[in-house]
Amino acid sequence: MLRVFLTAAVAVMVAATAWVFWDRARGSTATPIAGFSAPFVFGRFAVPPDNPLTEEAFALGRHLFYDPILSGNNQVSCATCHMQALAFTDGLAKSPALSGGELEFSSMSLINLLWGQERFFWDGRATSLEAQALMPIQHPDEMDQDLDALITELQASRDYRRMFRKAYGEVSAENVARALSTFMRMLISTDSKYDRFLRGEVRLTAQEEHGRKLFMAHPDTKVSLRGGNCIDCHSQFLTSGFRDALDGFSNNGLDSDDDLPDGLMAVTGNPAHKGFFKVPTLRNIAVTAPYMHDGRFETLEEVMDHYNDGIVVSDTLSPLILEADNAPEAGQNTVGLRMTPGEVQSIIAFLNTLTDEGFLTNTQFSNPFEGDG
């Protein structure tokens, strides 16, 4: 039985929303995930009415996530590019493509997708987690699987027939997507040192607390307020926040207009979105290197160097980044935070408090084909 015990419960809200839809759509045999509640600070979340969170769907999704049966050559699973020990990334700048070379983007972390997600992938091309789940499976350079062939393979497995029957009633591509989405929605991280600090269980060190304050502050030289400007894009509870569909995307000054990739513009067709990429979660950021949509930065120090004095101005650069400067008098023709080395290290110390070791080792999220399953 899956048990996800979190803090500051909103279980009543869950029971009043997601579970009732299962009763209408499937009948009374489904098992709501036991003990599920959510920290109040995370805010509202979304579960599709036709895909409530149940034990059976989670178990099926977990098996599918780790099974290379999802790929055309039966050698690549979702976990190939999303490894639990790396917060469900793969440690590479860009994952290898089946046809040779590299994929276009870095592998994104899969954390707290239950909250605040209305577009998925770095460029926002999927508008639901269910839609996102099938795209890599069918992509010729990722898993290169034909959905009809996949369903035939799954139907040939007695174990999968049984799991699909318990979770959804039948084997179908739609139910593959639903099961994978349920598993990913339950990849919940809420027990980092920072979470325990918010709950009043631990104290931060002086350096971590200094970093937290810098993280939360937008610099304002008029009142001598120094800040790292991080909170302007990364919400306080460090998921992506519950945003409208396009609010969680930004151009963070990586490239000039001449070199700026399309990003979100490739999806929306709006030139104002050129160079926009999804603002990722910072949870477990210490284990998800390399960083950015293309994995260009190998360390958090390099990331901070970029924001400190490496911002490249372009037409769609975020105004929140453009105006953030702790020492504007130091360089009128450049853009950056201009923090001291000590301030940079304090922010990195705070970012290290976002690591949730329990999440990285939770056996409920691990490969069911290894060990006890």
C-alpha positions as CSV (number, residue, x, y, z in Angstrom):
1,M,0.0,0.0,0.0
2,L,1.3,3.4,-1.0
3,R,1.4,5.8,1.9
4,V,2.5,9.4,1.4
5,F,2.5,11.2,4.7
6,L,3.1,14.9,4.4
7,T,2.4,17.8,6.6
8,A,-0.4,20.4,7.3
9,A,-3.1,18.3,5.8
10,V,-5.6,19.3,3.2
11,A,-6.9,15.7,3.0
12,V,-10.5,16.9,3.2
13,M,-10.1,18.9,0.0
14,V,-8.6,15.9,-1.7
15,A,-11.4,13.6,-0.6
16,A,-14.0,16.2,-1.8
17,T,-12.5,16.5,-5.2
18,A,-10.4,13.7,-6.8
19,W,-11.9,10.6,-5.1
20,V,-15.5,11.4,-5.9
21,F,-14.8,11.4,-9.6
22,W,-13.4,7.8,-9.4
23,D,-16.7,6.6,-8.0
24,R,-18.6,8.1,-10.8
25,A,-16.3,7.0,-13.6
26,R,-15.0,3.6,-12.5
27,G,-17.1,2.2,-9.7
28,S,-16.3,1.4,-6.1
29,T,-13.3,-0.9,-6.5
30,A,-10.6,1.7,-6.8
31,T,-8.4,2.4,-3.7
32,P,-7.7,6.1,-2.9
33,I,-4.0,6.6,-2.1
34,A,-3.8,6.2,1.7
35,G,-2.7,9.0,4.0
36,F,-2.4,11.6,1.2
37,S,-2.4,15.1,2.4
38,A,-0.4,18.2,1.3
39,P,1.4,21.0,3.0
40,F,-0.8,24.1,3.1
41,V,2.0,26.3,1.8
42,F,1.9,24.4,-1.5
43,G,-1.5,25.8,-2.4
44,R,-4.0,24.3,-4.7
45,F,-3.3,21.5,-7.1
46,A,-5.0,19.9,-10.0
47,V,-6.0,16.2,-10.6
48,P,-8.0,15.5,-13.8
49,P,-11.6,14.3,-13.1
50,D,-11.0,11.3,-15.2
51,N,-7.7,10.3,-13.6
52,P,-8.0,10.4,-9.8
53,L,-5.1,9.3,-7.6
54,T,-5.4,5.6,-6.7
55,E,-3.2,2.8,-5.5
56,E,-3.9,0.7,-8.6
57,A,-3.0,3.5,-11.0
58,F,0.1,4.4,-9.1
59,A,1.3,0.8,-9.1
60,L,0.7,0.4,-12.8
61,G,2.4,3.7,-13.6
62,R,5.4,2.8,-11.5
63,H,5.9,-0.4,-13.4
64,L,5.4,1.3,-16.8
65,F,7.9,4.1,-15.8
66,Y,10.7,1.6,-15.2
67,D,9.8,-0.9,-18.0
68,P,11.7,-0.6,-21.4
69,I,8.6,-2.2,-23.0
70,L,7.6,1.5,-23.6
71,S,10.4,1.8,-26.2
72,G,10.4,0.4,-29.7
73,N,13.7,-1.4,-29.1
74,N,12.7,-2.5,-25.6
75,Q,15.9,-1.0,-24.2
76,V,14.9,2.5,-23.1
77,S,12.5,3.3,-20.2
78,C,11.4,6.6,-18.7
79,A,13.9,5.9,-15.9
80,T,16.7,5.9,-18.5
81,C,16.6,9.7,-18.6
82,H,14.9,10.2,-15.2
83,M,16.9,8.6,-12.4
84,Q,15.6,8.7,-8.8
85,A,19.0,9.3,-7.2
86,L,19.3,12.4,-9.4
87,A,15.8,13.7,-8.6
88,F,14.6,12.1,-11.8
89,T,17.1,13.7,-14.1
90,D,20.0,11.9,-15.9
91,G,23.1,14.0,-15.1
92,L,23.8,14.9,-18.7
93,A,23.6,18.2,-20.5
94,K,21.4,16.5,-23.1
95,S,20.3,13.0,-23.2
96,P,21.5,10.8,-26.1
97,A,19.2,10.5,-29.1
98,L,18.4,7.0,-30.5
99,S,19.5,8.1,-34.0
100,G,22.8,9.4,-32.6
101,G,23.9,12.8,-31.2
102,E,21.9,14.5,-28.5
103,L,18.3,15.5,-27.8
104,E,17.4,19.2,-28.0
105,F,17.0,19.8,-24.3
106,S,18.2,18.6,-20.9
107,S,16.2,16.1,-19.0
108,M,13.8,17.9,-16.6
109,S,13.4,16.9,-13.0
110,L,10.1,15.2,-12.0
111,I,9.2,16.7,-8.6
112,N,5.9,17.9,-7.2
113,L,4.2,17.9,-10.6
114,L,0.9,17.7,-8.8
115,W,1.1,21.4,-8.2
116,G,1.0,24.4,-10.5
117,Q,1.6,22.7,-13.8
118,E,-0.3,23.8,-16.9
119,R,2.4,23.3,-19.5
120,F,5.1,20.7,-19.6
121,F,8.6,20.3,-21.2
122,W,11.1,23.1,-21.4
123,D,9.2,24.7,-24.3
124,G,5.7,24.1,-22.9
125,R,4.5,21.9,-25.8
126,A,2.3,19.7,-23.6
127,T,-0.7,21.1,-22.0
128,S,-1.3,18.3,-19.5
129,L,0.7,15.6,-17.8
130,E,-1.3,13.0,-19.6
131,A,-0.3,14.5,-23.0
132,Q,3.3,14.8,-21.9
133,A,3.5,11.2,-20.9
134,L,3.0,9.9,-24.4
135,M,5.2,12.3,-26.3
136,P,8.6,10.8,-25.4
137,I,7.3,7.3,-26.1
138,Q,6.4,8.2,-29.7
139,H,9.3,10.5,-30.4
140,P,11.7,8.9,-32.9
141,D,14.8,10.1,-31.0
142,E,13.6,9.3,-27.5
143,M,11.7,6.0,-27.3
144,D,10.5,5.5,-30.8
145,Q,7.5,3.3,-30.0
146,D,4.4,2.9,-32.0
147,L,1.4,3.1,-29.6
148,D,-0.5,0.3,-31.3
149,A,2.5,-2.0,-31.1
150,L,2.9,-1.0,-27.4
151,I,-0.7,-1.9,-26.6
152,T,-0.2,-5.3,-28.3
153,E,2.8,-6.0,-26.2
154,L,1.1,-4.9,-23.0
155,Q,-2.0,-7.1,-23.8
156,A,0.3,-10.1,-24.2
157,S,1.5,-9.7,-20.6
158,R,-0.8,-11.4,-18.0
159,D,0.7,-9.2,-15.3
160,Y,-0.1,-6.0,-17.2
161,R,-3.6,-7.2,-18.2
162,R,-4.3,-7.7,-14.5
163,M,-2.8,-4.3,-13.4
164,F,-4.7,-2.4,-16.2
165,R,-7.9,-4.2,-15.3
166,K,-7.6,-3.2,-11.6
167,A,-6.7,0.4,-12.4
168,Y,-8.7,1.3,-15.4
169,G,-10.6,-1.7,-16.8
170,E,-8.7,-2.1,-20.1
171,V,-5.3,-1.7,-21.8
172,S,-5.2,1.4,-23.9
173,A,-2.8,4.2,-24.8
174,E,-5.0,6.6,-22.9
175,N,-4.6,4.5,-19.8
176,V,-0.9,4.2,-20.2
177,A,-0.8,8.0,-20.1
178,R,-3.1,8.1,-17.1
179,A,-1.0,5.6,-15.2
180,L,2.3,7.3,-15.9
181,S,0.8,10.6,-14.9
182,T,-0.5,9.2,-11.6
183,F,3.0,7.9,-10.8
184,M,4.6,11.2,-11.7
185,R,2.1,13.3,-9.7
186,M,2.9,11.3,-6.6
187,L,6.7,12.0,-6.9
188,I,6.3,14.4,-4.0
189,S,9.2,16.1,-2.2
190,T,8.4,17.8,1.1
191,D,11.1,16.9,3.6
192,S,14.2,18.9,2.8
193,K,16.0,20.9,5.5
194,Y,14.1,23.9,4.2
195,D,10.8,22.2,4.6
196,R,11.7,21.2,8.2
197,F,12.7,24.8,8.8
198,L,9.3,26.0,7.6
199,R,7.7,23.5,10.0
200,G,9.8,24.9,12.8
201,E,11.7,21.7,13.3
202,V,15.2,22.9,12.6
203,R,17.2,26.1,12.3
204,L,19.2,27.2,9.3
205,T,22.9,28.1,9.8
206,A,23.8,31.7,9.7
207,Q,25.0,31.3,6.1
208,E,21.9,29.4,5.0
209,E,19.7,32.1,6.6
210,H,21.6,34.8,4.9
211,G,21.2,33.0,1.6
212,R,17.5,32.5,2.2
213,K,17.0,36.3,2.8
214,L,19.0,37.1,-0.4
215,F,17.0,34.5,-2.3
216,M,13.7,36.1,-1.3
217,A,14.8,39.7,-1.9
218,H,14.6,41.9,-5.0
219,P,17.5,44.4,-4.8
220,D,16.6,48.0,-4.2
221,T,19.5,50.4,-3.8
222,K,17.1,53.2,-2.7
223,V,16.6,51.4,0.6
224,S,19.9,49.6,0.7
225,L,18.2,46.2,0.2
226,R,20.5,43.6,-1.3
227,G,19.0,40.6,-3.0
228,G,19.5,37.7,-5.3
229,N,16.2,38.2,-7.2
230,C,15.5,34.5,-7.2
231,I,12.0,34.6,-5.8
232,D,10.8,36.7,-8.7
233,C,10.8,33.5,-10.9
234,H,11.0,30.7,-8.3
235,S,8.1,30.8,-5.9
236,Q,8.6,30.7,-2.2
237,F,7.7,27.1,-1.7
238,L,10.0,26.2,-4.6
239,T,7.7,24.2,-6.8
240,S,6.8,26.1,-10.0
241,G,3.9,27.7,-8.2
242,F,0.3,27.5,-9.4
243,R,0.5,29.8,-12.4
244,D,-1.5,30.6,-15.5
245,A,-0.3,28.6,-18.5
246,L,2.4,31.0,-19.6
247,D,3.5,32.7,-16.4
248,G,6.0,29.9,-15.6
249,F,8.2,30.7,-18.6
250,S,10.9,33.3,-18.9
251,N,13.9,34.4,-20.9
252,N,16.7,34.5,-18.3
253,G,19.4,36.1,-20.4
254,L,21.4,33.1,-21.8
255,D,21.6,34.2,-25.4
256,S,21.6,37.2,-27.7
257,D,18.9,37.9,-30.2
258,D,21.0,36.4,-33.0
259,D,21.4,33.1,-31.1
260,L,18.1,33.0,-29.2
261,P,16.3,29.7,-29.6
262,D,12.6,29.7,-30.2
263,G,11.6,28.2,-26.9
264,L,7.9,28.8,-26.0
265,M,7.5,30.7,-29.3
266,A,7.6,27.4,-31.2
267,V,4.4,26.5,-29.4
268,T,2.5,29.7,-29.2
269,G,3.7,31.4,-32.4
270,N,4.1,34.6,-30.4
271,P,7.4,36.5,-31.0
272,A,7.2,37.9,-27.5
273,H,7.8,34.3,-26.3
274,K,11.1,33.8,-28.2
275,G,13.8,32.5,-25.9
276,F,11.2,31.7,-23.1
277,F,11.7,28.4,-21.3
278,K,10.0,26.8,-18.3
279,V,11.1,28.0,-14.9
280,P,12.1,24.7,-13.2
281,T,11.7,23.7,-9.6
282,L,14.7,24.3,-7.4
283,R,14.0,21.3,-5.1
284,N,16.9,18.9,-5.0
285,I,18.8,21.4,-7.2
286,A,22.1,20.3,-5.8
287,V,21.8,16.8,-7.5
288,T,20.3,17.9,-10.8
289,A,23.4,19.3,-12.6
290,P,24.0,20.3,-15.3
291,Y,21.7,23.3,-15.4
292,M,19.5,25.2,-17.8
293,H,17.4,23.9,-20.7
294,D,20.6,23.0,-22.6
295,G,22.7,21.9,-19.6
296,R,25.3,24.6,-20.3
297,F,26.3,25.2,-16.7
298,E,27.9,22.3,-14.8
299,T,27.8,23.8,-11.3
300,L,25.6,26.1,-9.1
301,E,28.6,28.4,-9.0
302,E,28.4,28.8,-12.8
303,V,24.7,29.4,-12.6
304,M,25.3,32.2,-10.0
305,D,28.1,33.6,-12.1
306,H,25.6,33.9,-15.0
307,Y,23.1,35.9,-12.9
308,N,25.8,37.9,-11.3
309,D,27.6,39.3,-14.3
310,G,26.8,37.1,-17.3
311,I,23.3,38.2,-18.4
312,V,23.0,38.6,-22.2
313,V,20.4,41.3,-23.2
314,S,17.9,40.4,-25.8
315,D,14.5,41.8,-26.9
316,T,12.5,39.4,-24.7
317,L,14.8,39.3,-21.7
318,S,12.7,39.3,-18.5
319,P,12.3,42.8,-17.1
320,L,12.6,41.3,-13.6
321,I,16.2,40.3,-14.5
322,L,17.0,43.4,-16.5
323,E,16.3,45.7,-13.5
324,A,17.8,43.5,-10.7
325,D,21.2,45.1,-9.8
326,N,22.8,45.4,-6.4
327,A,25.3,48.0,-7.6
328,P,24.0,49.8,-10.7
329,E,26.6,52.4,-10.4
330,A,29.3,49.8,-11.1
331,G,28.4,49.3,-14.7
332,Q,25.9,51.2,-16.8
333,N,26.3,49.0,-19.9
334,T,26.1,45.6,-18.3
335,V,23.3,43.6,-16.6
336,G,23.7,41.5,-13.5
337,L,23.1,41.2,-9.8
338,R,26.7,42.2,-8.9
339,M,26.7,40.3,-5.6
340,T,29.7,39.7,-3.5
341,P,31.4,36.3,-3.4
342,G,30.2,35.8,0.1
343,E,26.6,36.5,-1.0
344,V,26.9,34.1,-3.8
345,Q,28.1,31.3,-1.5
346,S,25.3,32.1,0.9
347,I,22.7,31.6,-1.8
348,I,24.3,28.3,-2.8
349,A,24.3,27.2,0.9
350,F,20.5,27.9,1.0
351,L,20.0,26.0,-2.3
352,N,21.7,23.1,-0.7
353,T,19.0,23.0,2.0
354,L,16.5,22.1,-0.7
355,T,17.8,18.6,-1.0
356,D,15.3,15.9,0.2
357,E,17.4,12.8,0.8
358,G,14.2,10.8,1.6
359,F,12.8,11.6,-1.8
360,L,15.9,10.5,-3.5
361,T,15.8,7.1,-1.8
362,N,12.1,6.5,-1.2
363,T,11.5,2.9,-2.2
364,Q,7.9,3.7,-3.2
365,F,9.4,5.6,-6.2
366,S,12.1,3.0,-7.0
367,N,12.4,0.4,-9.7
368,P,9.7,-2.3,-8.9
369,F,11.6,-4.9,-11.0
370,E,14.6,-4.7,-8.6
371,G,14.7,-5.9,-5.0
372,D,11.3,-6.5,-3.5
373,G,9.5,-4.3,-6.0
